[in-house]
Every structure is written in structure tokens, then in C-alpha cells.
Amino acid sequence: MKSMTAYASIYKRKDAQAIQLVLRSLNFKYLDISIHNLGAENVLLEEKIKREVKKRIPRGKIEVHVFLKRPAQGQIHIEEKVLDKYVSQLKRLSKKYNLTSQMNLAQVLQLPHVVWGEEEKGGYETIVLAALKDGLNRLEEFKKKEGKVIKNEMLKNLKRLKGNIGQVKKHKPPPQKTENNNKEDIDEEVSLISFYINKLESKISSSKAEPKGKAMDFLTQEILRELNSASSKTKRKIVSSLIVESKTYLERIREQAQNIE
């Protein structure tokens, strides 16, 4: 069992390149991946990152933050033709409007499209993907650790829920032959509640490496529906009280299930 809420941070260095990659996983019904701090020119790298995340994580809101500590150094280019156009037009405007020209090289080089850097072959894609692999491993460890905590809490509340349903079985009215009294018969609801509880317990306790959150959420909804049905039928105070208390335990289980992958 894995929690959807998790965090991991990886620092990776190779030669002159260094990055920090931060992964954060949050509770979300579907899989939603967002990549931060990569420029538009790295759209292919973003797609590769998303592909790797999808292989490991079935659902949740996943944030990937990439911080370049030492970007790859490539060739620096100065576009002299573009620079010539800027200088000639500035001189023309200075003469036309009788303006004092105070241009210096540093200012001119900051003009758009004058200076640009050529990224080294391969750029920092290799180091980013290597950091991502380590980050996903660490994120999965975090998810498993938190998942154990959630599992223990769910089993505690499930035990209390089962105890309450056991008491409901003892105090519910016996089936009657008359039609009016049959309106208070909750045997079917109690039987279904017990069936779904057993299914839920089996899913929580299972050691299979598979997504479980959606299935557990569905089972809690079915149990709640049967509890509501039983509550509307019974007139016995002790049974009504036990059902209300059962809903409290069930709601805690449902909240915890919604944070499970």
C-alpha cells in the first residue's frame, strides 16, 4: 500500500553540470503531472520526464521541480549582422532627433537576439533523467512508509466498525412474518455490510503491488449506502446509535482510502 502524499529531493552532479530535482506527490483523483523551471525549448525533455513518471505512479498530482545549479556550458555566439542593424539605426535616430549617443558595448549586447548560447550536445537531459530515476525511487520509499502508517490506522477503524456491526446483529429485531414488521427488517443490509467489510479488509491487508485506493473508495461507498438504508428502517435506539457510530469509523477509513494510490 502506498500513500499519494510524498516528497523527495535529489542533488546530482556530473563534470561541470549540477542540478537539484525536487518531486512532490499530492492527493488527486487522477494522474496529473506538472514540470517546473524548464524552458519552452525543453518540451521534449518534459515529455520524457512525464513518460518516466507514468511508468511508476498510477494517480496523484505530481510536481517535478528542476533547479539548474551549473548549466552545461556550450558555445556563445554574437550575431554581428543583428548588432550592425541596431547600431546603424541608433546612430540614425540620434542624428535625426539630435540626441546624445551614450551607447556602450555592455548595453548593446543585452539587446534581443544579439547574444545567444549553444547548448552542449545532449545538454543536461542525461543528468536530469538520471536524477529523476533516483528521485522516483526515493519517492516510492516515502510512499510505502506513509502507506504503512495509513494501513494501520485503517485496520484500527475497520476493527471498530466490525465490532459495531457485530453489536447491530445482536440488537436488530428478528425477522417477522407480518408485512408491517418486515419494514424494520435490516437483515439484508447487515449481510451486505459484512460482505463489503470483508472485501475491504482483504484489499487493505493484501500484499499485492497494485493500485488499491479506487477499489477501497468504492467499497466504503457501498458500505455507507447500506448503513443509510438500515438507519432509515430501524426504530431501535441502540441500533440507530451503533449505525451512527459506524458511519464515523467508516468516514475515517474513506478519508484515508482517498490518500492511497
HELIX and SHEET records of a PDB file:
HELIX    1   1 ALA A   40  ASN A   42  5                                   3    
HELIX    2   2 VAL A   43  ARG A   56  1                                  14    
HELIX    3   3 GLU A   80  LYS A   96  1                                  17    
HELIX    4   4 LEU A  105  LEU A  109  1                                   5    
HELIX    5   5 GLU A  125  HIS A  171  1                                  47    
HELIX    6   6 GLU A  179  ASN A  182  1                                   4    
HELIX    7   7 ASP A  187  SER A  205  1                                  19    
HELIX    8   8 GLY A  213  LYS A  233  1                                  21    
HELIX    9   9 LYS A  237  ALA A  257  1                                  21    
SHEET    1   A 4 ALA A   6  LYS A  14  0                                        
SHEET    2   A 4 GLN A  17  LEU A  26 -1                                        
SHEET    3   A 4 GLY A  60  ARG A  70 -1                                        
SHEET    4   A 4 LEU A  31  HIS A  36  1                                        
SHEET    1   B 2 GLN A  75  ILE A  78  0                                        
SHEET    2   B 2 VAL A 115  GLU A 118 -1                                        
END                                                                             
